[in-house]
Amino acid sequence: MVDRQDALGLPSTKPLDEADIQGFAAALRGDLIRPEDDRYGAARAVFNAMVDRRPALIVRCASVADVMMGVEFARSHDLPLSIHGGGHSVAGKAVCDGGLMLDLSSMKGIRVDPVRRTAEAQGGLTLGEFDHETQAFGLATTLGVVSVTGIAGLTLGGGLGWLNGLHGLACDNLISAEVVTADGRLLRATEEENEDLFWGIRGGGGNFGVVTSFGYRLHPVSTVLAGGLSYPLAKAHEVLRFYHEFASGCPDELSTTASLGVTPDGVIGVSVCYCGPLEEGERVLRPLREFGSPLADNIEPMAYTTLQNSPDAGFPPGRRHYWKSSYLKELGEEAIEIMAEYVSEMPSPATGVGLQQMHGVASRVDPTATAFPHRDEHYDFLILSQWADPAESERNVEWTRSLFEAMEPFFGEGVYVNNLGDEGEDRVRAAYGANYERLLDLKGKYDPTNLFRLNQNIPPPTEAASSPVS
Ligand SMILES: Cc1cc2nc3c(=O)[nH]c(=O)nc-3n(C[C@H](O)[C@H](O)[C@H](O)COP(=O)(O)OP(=O)(O)OC[C@H]3O[C@@H](n4cnc5c(N)ncnc54)[C@H](O)[C@@H]3O)c2cc1C
């Protein structure tokens, strides 16, 4: 444990005044950005352009000390506090109104140990930046599938990506973390040290503190057999039926996604990543590639980073997003019919409806071993609506909600916390599932005043007891 050095000498809760702000700015190594600053507009913008919040103060943290000072400043001045990792939460949880936004996106340090096969990575890295460094040594760990996303929010909520079948979720590969807690201390969390905190940050999101650094286990990953197949929408039934059968029996080395959307080649896409001997991958993938005369087949050996970067162009900055998601265990005829019907009337060509497969090692971890509880084989069913024109927002949101409602009868219990919008307490509970009660206790221990509330919030037991049951 490292005790906080109160460089500002701040007393507990006091109102914000100009002298305090000036003193705070002077004490930081990074920048303090305020609304009158030319950089303010860009600094408060997050991935989802639907989110339009105006923090009073933005701290571009340069170091762990800046994070500690920021936490202390927000706590002592009773300011709403939001934590910005990669800024890709579609719910926009990285940015707050009227409070302090602690932005870690300049903290991009990473040290790879190729002998131990570990990486120590700061909280501001994107997936692409992380992969760039680890791939120099032929190593990788499970992260998400779009490289512009932040490692921090992704890992803290679970982290589902191409390597989940072989190596588990991102949070399963976490071996240590450094966390600035609500009382301003910097704690190290591992299986042996502050092990309850270590349990909670592997699925419990940013509820327990600001993670300045993540230690990951890495695995040998170099060329993978990956890419996609596409088909016309008219073949939705036969393709998705076959896909479900194929994916359900696939080995840990292979992970898959299926998507419905408007692409130059067709509207149904099946994407794969086989991480293992290439000849074996060719053999495993043959039945899929020989099925149903695809319009295009671009599955080929490629660098892992090529795969990771390939969807980025589909998620440019500045677009509006409205996402809905739940878990789907079975992909039956009726569900396929509904998806195909809605996709044919999709209001934006940039939108996609997808299934992201979780299986293998990720599904065999004990549900109570980490805070991430949903340990079975399933698909993340995702409606990823995106469009550019603000005038189109209502139409896109309405279409998304309507498809989600139509699909509800086919959903299993639970939802992936990182895909949640502002959907109410029941959905937050569903995201934390059977681990919710234990997370409540942990919140009471590490953040009893709920300083870290701008997330999929686990209220401390005192707040939970006083809030009405929804
Ligand atoms: C284009 C796109 C593709 C995606 N693909 C995948 C995917 O393949 N697999 C997958 O699992 N998820 C995926 N996601 C979801 C992703 O996991 C979440 O959006 C995640 O929150 C992104 O993390 P971030 O750091 O960029 O987000 P931010 O918006 O910065 O933060 C998200 C949440 O985490 C908290 N937080 C961020 N950094 C820290 C920190 N250092 N310490 C404590 N709390 C922190 C924030 O306060 C906020 O509550 C995708 C999202 C997008 C937009």
The ligand as an ORCA input file, in Angstrom:
! r2SCAN-3c Opt
* xyz 0 1
  C     -16.430      0.375    -31.546
  C     -16.551     -0.461    -30.285
  C     -16.222     -1.800    -30.331
  C     -16.317     -2.574    -29.172
  N     -15.969     -3.894    -29.228
  C     -15.931     -4.613    -28.087
  C     -15.457     -5.952    -28.101
  O     -15.107     -6.509    -29.127
  N     -15.423     -6.621    -26.925
  C     -15.810     -6.046    -25.759
  O     -15.703     -6.696    -24.726
  N     -16.273     -4.802    -25.727
  C     -16.348     -4.069    -26.857
  N     -16.825     -2.788    -26.835
  C     -17.366     -2.249    -25.587
  C     -16.227     -1.704    -24.737
  O     -15.751     -2.751    -23.928
  C     -16.727     -0.561    -23.843
  O     -17.190      0.480    -24.641
  C     -15.634     -0.074    -22.901
  O     -16.250      0.669    -21.905
  C     -14.592      0.766    -23.593
  O     -13.595      1.156    -22.702
  P     -12.992      2.634    -22.769
  O     -11.889      2.718    -21.797
  O     -12.745      3.010    -24.163
  O     -14.280      3.455    -22.286
  P     -14.537      4.723    -21.377
  O     -15.768      5.335    -21.965
  O     -13.355      5.585    -21.217
  O     -14.882      4.070    -19.994
  C     -15.909      3.122    -19.836
  C     -16.208      2.929    -18.355
  O     -15.052      2.462    -17.692
  C     -14.624      3.403    -16.703
  N     -13.172      3.534    -16.808
  C     -12.456      3.815    -17.921
  N     -11.147      3.822    -17.633
  C     -11.041      3.532    -16.318
  C      -9.945      3.382    -15.430
  N      -8.693      3.532    -15.843
  N     -10.200      3.078    -14.150
  C     -11.470      2.925    -13.707
  N     -12.552      3.058    -14.504
  C     -12.327      3.354    -15.789
  C     -15.321      4.697    -17.086
  O     -15.505      5.539    -15.991
  C     -16.615      4.219    -17.657
  O     -17.532      3.945    -16.635
  C     -16.763     -1.989    -27.972
  C     -17.117     -0.641    -27.946
  C     -17.008      0.126    -29.078
  C     -17.416      1.566    -29.045
*
